[in-house]
Amino acid sequence: MRPQKLAVGGVLFLCTLAAWTQTARDTPSTPEERQRAVRLTRKLEQTPLGPEASEDRDWLNKWIIEIPDLTVPVCDELLKPLLAGEGSQYRYSKELVSQQLAGEMAYLIEHPQEAKPESQDDFAINKAGMESALNAYDAIVKSGAKGARWGPLEEMAKKRKAGQLDDFVRSATLKCLTGETVTASLRFHPSTRKDGACWEPRLPACVVVQGHIR
């Protein structure tokens, strides 16, 4: 099917990344960068609110968007509660959405046989992203940070503890792959201006991606 612009919910899924980059680069990622990406992902799972967390997260987000050789598949069903309604008011939604993408990228780096989109195991990638986000959520809760606990994520954490996370991720992945929800690859769209704002006036400054129903 022909490409279509990602639905507004999916755009909001990526809006937190807007401030970190404006142009993609031509050179592929280096082994050192990939090692750093995995290291920072694991570090942010353990200390998502640590003194260096913001700087580490900024580097990761910018790098994930810029590199041309690794593509993170995006399915907005996975953290849907964080993308609309009251989820937009959750204090740490930006950190967890970012962590999901980082977890997915770390999986691709650790499984180089799946580097090309046509070779990717969407379920395994999505599960890795959810596990990473939930690890960060657990760390935020344990830190005693203000407003750390949030109902939908508590339910997700319970599913994982009960061994039901696979079922949830499989169902969400299926919705994305069958077209009930648009799945996309994290890439720039011409509607993003060099200053990071969107040409589309109804949307906040964001990175717009092209979605393909597969």
C-alpha positions, 0 to 999 in steps of 0.5 A: 500500500502507498505510504501515508502520514502517521496518525496524530497519535503517532506524531505525538509519540515522536514529538519529544524528539524534535528539539534534538535534531534537524538534519539526518546525516549521510555517514553510517553509525560507527562501532563506538557509537553503537556501543555507546548507545547500548551502554547509555540505554542500560544506564538510563534503565537504571537511573532514568532521572540521574544527574547525567540522564538528560544529557545521555537521553539527548545524545541517544535521541539525536543519534537514533534519528540521524543515523541512516543505517539503522531504522527503529520501527515505531508502533504507537500501540505499545505506550498508547496510554502515554500518547493521549488524554491524561497520559500527556500529563504524566510527569515522566512520559517523555523519558519513557517514550524515549526509553522505549525507542532506545530499548528497540535500538539497543536490540537491533544493535545486539542482533545485527542480523535484523538491521535491515527492516525486511529482516526484523522481528517486530515482536522481539523489537517491540518487546525489547522496547517495552522491557526497557521502558518498564525497567526505567519506570520501575527505577523512577518509582523506586527513586521516590520521585514525585508523581512517579506512579501512574495507573496504566503503567502500574497495570503494565508492570503487573502484566510483566510480573504475571508473565503476560507482557508477551501477550500484550506486545504480541497483540499490539504488534499485530494491530500495527502490522495489520493496519489497525494502527499505522506502523512507521520507520523513524525518518525525517519527512519534508514537512519538518523545517530546518528549525525543527518546526513542522510545516503543518500548523495544527501540529506542535514542533515535531518530527513527522514520519512516513508510515507504511501499513505492512 
